[in-house]
Amino acid sequence: MALNFRFAIVSDLHIALPHTIWNHPSRFHLVEVSIPAFESVLEHLAQLDLDFLLIPGDLTQHGEPDNHTWLQQRLAKLPFPVYVVPGNHDVPVLMADQQSIAFVDFPYYYRKFGYENPQQLYYSSQLMPGVRLIGLNSNSFNDQGQQIGRLDSEQLRWLEEVLAAAKNELVLVMVHHNVVEHLPNQSCHPMANRYMLENSGELVQLLQRYGVNLVFTGHLHVQDVACAEGVYDITTGSLVSYPHPYRVLEYHRDNYGRQWLQILSHRVESVPDFPNLQQLSRQWMGDRSFPFLMKLLTLPPLNLPTDQAEELAPSLRDFWATIADGDALLDFPEFPRKVRRYIQKYSAIATGGTPTLIDNNSSILLKKG
């Protein structure tokens, strides 16, 4: 049976009302634009006859009650359904403190946006006949009270029960942490592993077993489409960091059972106080990139000596902005061979050596029919 619907993804909003903003010299997030950028996106989306909007976490800058309240009230005014999941910034502490809400409080702010049962931090919701959304909570705390990205065993058992009962439905999954690697050796990299779900392999196997193809994530602040074992992880960059992107997607299934997903990406070009947002934001990121680049070059797998890293880092000031853009093509022929080859791994190059530009605008064939 034919099925067609259109939806949007806006991720990592980091909503910050003016009185909740505090400065940090290495902050990549341009949270000053969070609210005007979001308003700009909503103005566009309101014209598109959307079926629903997904927001895969980091709705607020640091889980502040005022920011959660503002967003809850703003989402309630939209002309289409909205579904959210918590990011690490939304529930940074188990117990409420002077800055942030408690871990268990999150669903109570978003009862109209997926959490009909606010006593549970994950949910299953029927979007339309034959289409189901599963919103997972990837935020957990270890024995030392440190926040980690992991699905607990109770949630995984619940997920399998839901998937087993949804055999005749198209299932979409939304979770904050990445499920498939978007960066080279992301699961083991000392800087990138915190963006991956610790037990992502277990989740991918479960999704594959039940024929789930589509997962929507955030957290990494890059535009990227990655696939493992038939499971596509479509991660969307942050609205408060370059290139300030959002996506509009269309799912199609024809009468022959062929299924595909069309992805179109947009970006916020300007907001009232930042008329050249793209240029300013890329520069902002580059200006703060040196400490990040020194870690990248001196930590495994490169392990460069500090003096060599200091020599190479200035040439890489736009490295992360290029990655965040999606469909990166990177080559530094003047670099030492080992470093050059490592940096090239971050490019959007297929196994055969040709560019595969799918991160921003593409059509993914899910089933041939």
C-alpha positions as CSV (number, residue, x, y, z in Angstrom):
1,M,0.0,0.0,0.0
2,A,1.3,3.5,-0.9
3,L,2.5,5.7,1.9
4,N,3.8,9.3,1.7
5,F,4.5,11.8,4.4
6,R,6.7,14.8,5.0
7,F,8.5,15.7,8.3
8,A,11.3,17.9,9.5
9,I,14.2,17.5,11.9
10,V,15.7,20.3,14.0
11,S,18.4,19.2,16.5
12,D,20.4,20.5,19.4
13,L,18.5,23.8,19.7
14,H,20.4,24.6,23.0
15,I,17.6,27.1,23.8
16,A,19.0,29.8,26.0
17,L,17.0,32.8,27.2
18,P,19.2,35.8,27.7
19,H,19.4,35.6,31.5
20,T,20.6,31.9,31.3
21,I,23.6,32.6,28.9
22,W,27.1,32.5,30.4
23,N,30.3,32.9,28.6
24,H,33.1,30.3,28.3
25,P,36.2,31.0,26.1
26,S,36.1,27.6,24.3
27,R,32.3,27.5,23.8
28,F,31.5,26.3,20.2
29,H,27.8,26.9,20.7
30,L,26.6,30.3,19.5
31,V,23.7,30.1,21.9
32,E,23.0,33.8,21.5
33,V,21.1,32.9,18.3
34,S,19.2,29.9,19.7
35,I,15.8,31.6,19.9
36,P,15.9,33.8,16.7
37,A,17.3,30.9,14.7
38,F,14.6,28.6,15.9
39,E,11.9,31.2,15.1
40,S,13.4,31.5,11.6
41,V,13.2,27.8,11.1
42,L,9.6,27.6,12.5
43,E,8.5,30.4,10.1
44,H,9.8,28.3,7.2
45,L,8.4,25.0,8.4
46,A,4.9,26.5,9.0
47,Q,4.7,26.9,5.2
48,L,5.4,23.3,4.3
49,D,2.3,21.3,5.3
50,L,4.4,19.0,7.6
51,D,3.0,15.9,9.1
52,F,5.3,16.2,12.2
53,L,8.6,17.6,13.5
54,L,11.4,15.7,15.3
55,I,13.8,17.2,17.8
56,P,16.5,14.6,18.8
57,G,17.7,16.2,22.0
58,D,19.7,19.1,23.6
59,L,16.6,21.2,23.5
60,T,18.1,23.5,26.1
61,Q,21.6,24.8,26.9
62,H,22.0,23.3,30.4
63,G,18.6,21.9,31.4
64,E,17.4,25.2,32.9
65,P,13.7,25.1,34.0
66,D,13.1,28.5,32.4
67,N,14.4,27.3,29.0
68,H,12.4,24.1,29.2
69,T,9.3,26.1,30.1
70,W,9.8,28.5,27.2
71,L,10.3,25.7,24.7
72,Q,7.3,23.7,26.0
73,Q,5.1,26.8,25.5
74,R,6.5,27.6,22.1
75,L,6.0,24.0,20.7
76,A,2.4,24.0,21.9
77,K,1.6,26.8,19.4
78,L,2.9,25.0,16.3
79,P,0.4,23.8,13.6
80,F,1.9,20.3,13.5
81,P,2.8,17.6,16.0
82,V,6.2,17.7,17.6
83,Y,8.2,14.8,19.2
84,V,11.3,15.2,21.4
85,V,13.8,13.2,23.3
86,P,16.3,14.3,26.0
87,G,19.9,15.2,25.2
88,N,22.8,15.2,27.6
89,H,22.4,19.0,28.1
90,D,18.7,18.6,29.0
91,V,19.2,16.3,31.9
92,P,22.8,16.8,33.1
93,V,22.2,15.9,36.7
94,L,20.2,13.2,38.5
95,M,18.8,15.5,41.1
96,A,17.8,19.1,40.4
97,D,20.3,21.8,41.3
98,Q,20.3,25.6,41.1
99,Q,20.8,25.4,37.3
100,S,19.1,22.3,35.9
101,I,16.0,20.2,36.2
102,A,16.2,16.6,37.7
103,F,16.6,13.7,35.3
104,V,13.1,12.4,35.9
105,D,11.5,15.8,35.5
106,F,12.1,15.9,31.7
107,P,8.9,14.0,30.5
108,Y,6.7,16.2,32.6
109,Y,7.7,19.3,30.5
110,Y,7.0,17.4,27.3
111,R,3.8,15.5,27.9
112,K,2.3,16.9,24.7
113,F,5.4,16.0,22.7
114,G,5.6,12.2,23.0
115,Y,5.6,11.6,26.8
116,E,1.9,10.7,27.4
117,N,3.3,8.6,30.3
118,P,5.6,11.0,32.1
119,Q,6.9,8.4,34.5
120,Q,8.9,6.9,31.6
121,L,11.8,8.5,29.8
122,Y,11.1,6.7,26.5
123,Y,7.9,6.2,24.5
124,S,6.2,4.7,21.5
125,S,3.7,6.9,19.5
126,Q,1.6,6.2,16.4
127,L,2.3,9.1,14.1
128,M,-0.3,8.1,11.6
129,P,-1.9,4.8,10.5
130,G,0.9,2.3,9.8
131,V,3.7,4.6,11.1
132,R,5.2,4.5,14.6
133,L,7.9,6.6,16.3
134,I,10.0,5.2,19.1
135,G,11.6,7.9,21.2
136,L,14.5,6.5,23.3
137,N,16.4,8.0,26.2
138,S,20.2,7.6,25.7
139,N,21.2,9.4,28.9
140,S,22.3,7.4,31.8
141,F,24.5,7.8,35.0
142,N,27.2,5.4,36.1
143,D,28.0,4.4,39.7
144,Q,30.1,7.6,40.2
145,G,27.1,9.8,39.1
146,Q,28.8,10.6,35.7
147,Q,26.5,11.0,32.7
148,I,27.0,8.5,29.9
149,G,25.3,7.6,26.7
150,R,23.7,4.2,27.1
151,L,20.4,2.4,26.9
152,D,19.7,0.5,30.1
153,S,18.6,-3.1,30.0
154,E,15.0,-2.3,31.0
155,Q,14.6,0.1,28.1
156,L,16.1,-2.5,25.7
157,R,13.6,-5.1,26.9
158,W,10.7,-2.6,26.5
159,L,12.0,-1.8,23.0
160,E,12.0,-5.4,21.8
161,E,8.4,-5.8,23.0
162,V,7.4,-2.7,21.1
163,L,9.2,-3.8,17.9
164,A,7.7,-7.3,18.1
165,A,4.2,-5.8,18.3
166,A,4.8,-3.4,15.5
167,K,5.5,-5.9,12.7
168,N,3.1,-4.4,10.2
169,E,4.2,-0.8,10.8
170,L,6.9,1.4,9.5
171,V,9.0,2.2,12.6
172,L,11.2,5.3,13.0
173,V,13.6,5.6,15.9
174,M,14.8,8.9,17.5
175,V,17.6,9.0,20.1
176,H,20.2,11.6,21.0
177,H,23.5,9.7,20.9
178,N,24.8,8.3,17.6
179,V,24.0,4.7,16.9
180,V,26.2,4.2,13.8
181,E,29.7,5.7,13.5
182,H,29.9,9.1,11.7
183,L,33.6,9.6,12.2
184,P,36.6,7.3,11.7
185,N,36.7,4.7,14.5
186,Q,34.2,6.9,16.5
187,S,33.4,4.2,19.1
188,C,37.0,4.0,20.2
189,H,38.4,7.5,19.5
190,P,39.2,9.3,22.8
191,M,37.5,12.5,21.7
192,A,34.6,11.1,19.7
193,N,33.5,8.1,21.7
194,R,31.3,10.1,24.1
195,Y,29.0,11.0,21.1
196,M,28.3,7.3,20.5
197,L,25.9,5.1,22.4
198,E,28.0,2.8,24.5
199,N,25.9,-0.2,23.6
200,S,25.1,0.9,20.0
201,G,26.0,-2.6,18.6
202,E,23.2,-4.2,20.7
203,L,20.7,-1.6,19.5
204,V,21.7,-2.0,15.8
205,Q,21.3,-5.8,16.1
206,L,17.9,-5.4,17.6
207,L,16.7,-2.9,14.9
208,Q,18.1,-5.1,12.2
209,R,16.3,-8.1,13.5
210,Y,13.0,-6.3,13.3
211,G,13.7,-4.6,9.9
212,V,14.0,-1.0,11.2
213,N,16.0,1.1,8.7
214,L,15.8,4.7,10.0
215,V,17.3,6.2,13.1
216,F,17.5,10.0,13.7
217,T,20.1,11.3,16.1
218,G,21.8,14.6,17.1
219,H,24.6,15.3,19.7
220,L,27.6,15.4,17.3
221,H,26.6,18.7,15.7
222,V,27.4,17.6,12.2
223,Q,25.4,16.8,9.0
224,D,26.0,13.2,8.3
225,V,24.3,10.1,7.0
226,A,25.8,6.7,8.0
227,C,24.7,3.1,7.5
228,A,25.6,-0.2,9.2
229,E,23.9,-3.5,8.6
230,G,21.0,-1.8,6.8
231,V,20.3,0.7,9.6
232,Y,20.7,4.3,8.6
233,D,21.7,6.8,11.2
234,I,20.8,10.3,10.0
235,T,22.4,12.8,12.3
236,T,21.5,16.5,12.1
237,G,23.8,19.4,13.0
238,S,23.1,21.9,15.8
239,L,20.9,25.0,15.2
240,V,23.4,27.0,17.3
241,S,26.6,26.0,15.6
242,Y,27.9,26.2,12.1
243,P,26.2,25.6,9.6
244,H,23.0,26.1,11.6
245,P,21.2,23.4,9.7
246,Y,17.8,21.7,9.7
247,R,16.3,19.0,7.5
248,V,13.0,18.4,5.6
249,L,12.4,14.8,4.7
250,E,9.9,13.0,2.6
251,Y,9.2,9.2,2.9
252,H,7.6,7.4,0.0
253,R,6.3,3.9,-0.5
254,D,4.7,3.0,-3.8
255,N,2.2,0.2,-4.6
256,Y,5.0,-2.2,-5.5
257,G,6.6,-2.0,-2.0
258,R,9.5,0.2,-3.1
259,Q,10.5,2.6,-0.3
260,W,12.8,5.6,-0.3
261,L,13.6,8.6,1.8
262,Q,14.3,12.0,0.3
263,I,16.5,14.3,2.4
264,L,16.7,18.1,1.8
265,S,18.8,20.3,4.1
266,H,18.5,23.9,4.8
267,R,20.4,26.4,7.0
268,V,19.7,29.6,8.8
269,E,21.5,32.3,6.9
270,S,20.9,35.3,9.2
271,V,19.0,36.5,12.3
272,P,18.4,40.1,13.4
273,D,21.6,40.7,15.3
274,F,23.8,38.4,13.1
275,P,23.0,39.3,9.5
276,N,26.0,37.3,8.2
277,L,25.5,34.3,10.5
278,Q,27.1,31.7,8.3
279,Q,30.4,33.7,7.9
280,L,30.5,34.8,11.5
281,S,29.7,31.4,12.8
282,R,32.4,29.6,10.7
283,Q,34.9,32.2,12.0
284,W,33.7,31.8,15.6
285,M,34.3,28.1,15.3
286,G,37.7,28.5,13.7
287,D,38.8,31.0,16.3
288,R,38.1,28.5,19.1
289,S,39.5,25.5,17.3
290,F,43.1,25.4,18.5
291,P,42.6,23.5,21.8
292,F,40.4,21.0,20.0
293,L,42.9,20.5,17.1
294,M,45.8,20.0,19.6
295,K,43.9,17.2,21.2
296,L,43.1,15.7,17.8
297,L,46.7,15.7,16.7
298,T,48.4,14.7,20.0
299,L,46.0,12.0,21.2
300,P,45.7,8.5,19.6
301,P,45.8,7.4,16.9
302,L,48.2,10.2,15.6
303,N,50.1,10.8,18.9
304,L,52.1,13.7,17.4
305,P,54.6,15.6,19.5
306,T,53.3,18.9,20.8
307,D,55.7,21.0,18.6
308,Q,54.6,19.3,15.4
309,A,50.9,19.6,16.4
310,E,51.4,23.3,17.0
311,E,52.9,23.7,13.6
312,L,50.0,21.9,11.8
313,A,47.0,23.1,13.8
314,P,46.7,26.6,12.2
315,S,46.2,24.9,8.7
316,L,43.3,22.9,10.2
317,R,41.3,25.8,11.7
318,D,38.3,25.1,9.5
319,F,38.6,21.3,9.9
320,W,35.6,20.9,12.2
321,A,33.5,23.5,10.3
322,T,34.1,21.5,7.1
323,I,33.0,18.3,8.9
324,A,30.0,19.9,10.4
325,D,29.0,21.1,6.9
326,G,28.6,17.5,5.7
327,D,30.0,15.9,2.6
328,A,33.5,17.0,3.6
329,L,36.3,16.7,1.1
330,L,39.6,17.1,2.9
331,D,43.2,16.8,1.6
332,F,46.4,18.5,2.9
333,P,49.1,17.3,0.5
334,E,51.7,19.4,2.4
335,F,51.2,17.4,5.6
336,P,53.3,14.4,6.6
337,R,52.0,11.3,4.9
338,K,50.6,9.7,8.1
339,V,48.7,12.9,9.1
340,R,47.5,13.5,5.5
341,R,46.1,10.0,5.2
342,Y,44.4,10.2,8.6
343,I,42.7,13.6,7.9
344,Q,41.5,12.2,4.5
345,K,39.5,9.5,6.4
346,Y,37.1,12.3,7.5
347,S,36.2,12.9,3.9
348,A,33.0,11.7,2.2
349,I,34.7,9.1,0.1
350,A,33.3,5.7,-0.7
351,T,35.3,2.5,-0.6
352,G,36.1,2.7,-4.3
353,G,37.6,6.2,-3.8
354,T,34.9,8.4,-5.3
355,P,33.0,11.1,-3.4
356,T,29.7,10.1,-1.9
357,L,27.8,13.3,-1.3
358,I,24.7,12.1,0.6
359,D,24.9,14.1,3.9
360,N,22.7,17.0,3.0
361,N,20.6,16.4,-0.1
362,S,20.0,12.8,-1.2
363,S,17.5,10.1,-1.8
364,I,18.0,6.8,0.1
365,L,16.6,3.6,-1.3
366,L,15.3,1.6,1.6
367,K,13.6,-1.3,-0.2
368,K,13.5,-2.2,-3.8
369,G,10.1,-4.0,-3.6
